[in-house]
Amino acid sequence: MTDQAVSTLYQKRIPIFPRTVRGRFRNLKYAIMILAYGIYFLLPWLRWERPDAPNQAIIFDIPGRHFYIFDLVVQPQDIIWLGGFLVIAAMLLFFVTGIAGRVFCGYFCFQTLWTDAFILIERLVQGERPVRIRLYQAPWSAEKLLKLGATYGLWLLFALWTGVTFTLYWGDAPVLLGQLVTGDAPFAAYATTLFLTATTFVMAGLAREQVCTYMCPYARFQSAMFDKDTLIVAYDEKRGEGDQGRHKLGKGFKTREERQAQGMGDCIDCGYCIQVCPTGIDIRNGLQLQCISCALCIDACEAIMDGAKWPRGLIKYTSENDQNGKPTHIIKPKTLGYGVVLLAAIAALGWSIAHQVSYNATVAQIRQPLSVALSDGRIQNAYEIKLNNRVSRPVTFRIGVEGLPGAELALGNLEEITLKPQERLLLMARVRVPPQPGAKQQHFEFVITPVAGVDDGPVRRPASFYRSE
């Protein structure tokens, strides 16, 4: 392949320098950004009394195999909850996308939130859009080195703060932060912090819109969830172009009446909508996969329309049906289907969490050897009993057997077993019965009864007793 052919297939990235814009959607994005950052950066420092774990509201204790989310304790056997959460997240995304398009991308996506912050830092150091463009095009100088160095330095600090905060969710935040500073933290903590720092710096500072355009699969399959009723950010081509196209403001084209008399539309071709777009597209060219529905172009256009005292709505949230003069239907079979599945998943997960048991118990027979003949003639079988205290307080258990006449349960002189909060225990239990004729295999039950700490009733675990030949 020749160099000329390669140049037609691949294009060097054209840097995008978004311009400042004010308006209702920009204010909404700022509000969501403040809320999201407040939750992310402050949650590790929110204290929560726990008798058996660090007093942290949310902590993912990998060594202890417990996830603490306020009063909810998630254990390894609760992995089904993760599946339920993922189903809810997917259905919510499909439900919202079917109604309002890519609003998740424009307002709630981590890539969007962090890119917005990095753009604010860039603007703070380098200035508004024209100044940043001139700086980018200027030859290398002390001023350019200083401004770019300050920008990258602040980006790196913000990325480091992001990485450290993520790491603090996996340990007691005050203790772990001290260990990170003094060099006493585990290797995994440093590796996680450095990885998040590097990826945040690259994704939000350097790659930016390329993540949305080339890396994120959502832009590719979103069309499968769109229909003619889906709300999208769209340009009113009929109003904006008129019969003769758009035209800049100038003599004879300053009022709507003058423009309409000459067949010109309301779009004055100022380019403001392009300049504020974080992905650099021209919304006037129609719906494009790069559009993340952030609606900043709406704010830009409304500012121009307000300045000219013309009606708003040249760029707006609309639907294909609305553009064609047809009614937009929010409630439709697809929306109802997503909604029903979403509500069912939320109800199932909520019921599972609300009805979680206070303790677990399992019984497994030791099969090597299957049975043992004791010196007094009795037959003995051995079993492993696993007890798991799921609550944040001590629980005391009593264990017995039923359905095996004459059986004796030996637990090593333990009449009652007390488990500490969140403690797991493996017991060796031996069941002995006197010699007597009968079937070689007999079924019975272990009865595990909590006698203190919880109000749950006993659980019964079936088992089999085998006699020697």
Buried (B, 14 or more C-beta within 10 A) or exposed (E): EEEEEEEEEEEEEEEBBBBBBEBEBBEBBEEBBEEBBEEBBEBBEEEBEBEBBBBBBBBBBEEEEBBBEEEEBBBEEBEEBEEBEEBBEBBBBBBBBBBBBBBBBBBBBEBBBBBBBBBBBBBEBBBEBEEBBEBEEEEEEEEBEEBBEBBBEBBBEBBBEBBBBBBBBBBBBBBBBEBBEEEEBBEEBBEBBEEBBBBBBBBBBBBBBBBBBEEBEBBEEBEEBBBBBBBBBBBBBEBBBBEEEBBEEEEEBEEBEEBEEEEBBBBBEBEBBBBBBBBBBEBBEEBEBBBBBBBBBBBBBBBBBEEBEBEEBBBBBBBBBBBEEEEBEEEBEBBEBBBEBBEEBBEBBEEEEEEBEBBBBBBEBEEEEBBEBEEEEBBBBBBEBEBBBBBBBBBBBBBEBEBBEEBEBEBEEEEEBBBBBBBBBEBEBBBBBEEEEEEEEBEBBBBBBBEEBBEEEBBBBEBEBBBEE
